[in-house]
Amino acid sequence: MRSPKNVLRHELIGLDIAVVDARNQSLIGLCGRIVAEGKDTLTISTEKGEKVLLKKLITIRVVVSGEAVLVEGKYLQGRPEDRIKK
């Protein structure tokens, strides 16, 4: 079961996120639902279409079990299936 303490070890697809910090300032405030995850990217569905974000350049806010969690993208890098096995 996903909890704020173990969110990095679970599947992220389907979670609603908001970008709270990014090297590209125009991404801050971007909100959407994760629809795909690659080794270095997250693809989110927004009101204006799908956006591909580089994990290492962003910090996201995810709500898990009613609690907001900030996650630095650098901790999400790597293949999703390998991260889940850790």
C-alpha positions, -999 to 999 in steps of 0.1 A, spaced: 0 0 0 13 35 -9 21 57 20 40 90 22 70 71 36 73 46 7 60 65 -23 94 62 -41 91 24 -41 57 22 -57 41 27 -91 36 64 -99 14 61 -129 -21 74 -121 -9 98 -94 -18 135 -96 12 158 -94 22 194 -93 56 207 -103 68 229 -74 104 236 -85 122 231 -118 153 243 -136 129 256 -163 108 281 -144 79 279 -169 72 244 -156 65 255 -120 28 252 -113 22 226 -140 -3 200 -127 -15 168 -142 -18 130 -139 12 107 -146 4 86 -176 38 71 -184 72 68 -168 105 62 -184 141 59 -171 146 97 -171 112 111 -178 76 114 -165 48 120 -190 18 138 -175 -16 145 -189 -26 182 -185 -56 203 -196 -34 213 -226 -22 179 -236 6 156 -226 39 170 -213 72 151 -209 93 162 -179 129 153 -172 130 138 -137 164 152 -127 153 188 -134 121 189 -113 106 186 -78 70 174 -76 43 174 -50 23 142 -48 -7 136 -25 -6 101 -10 -32 90 16 -43 126 20 -8 139 28 13 160 4 48 147 -2 76 166 -20 98 144 -42 129 155 -59 131 140 -94 167 129 -90 154 102 -66 130 89 -92 157 84 -119 163 49 -132 140 23 -147 106 22 -128 107 -16 -125 142 -14 -108 131 14 -84 101 -7 -74 123 -37 -66 145 -18 -41 
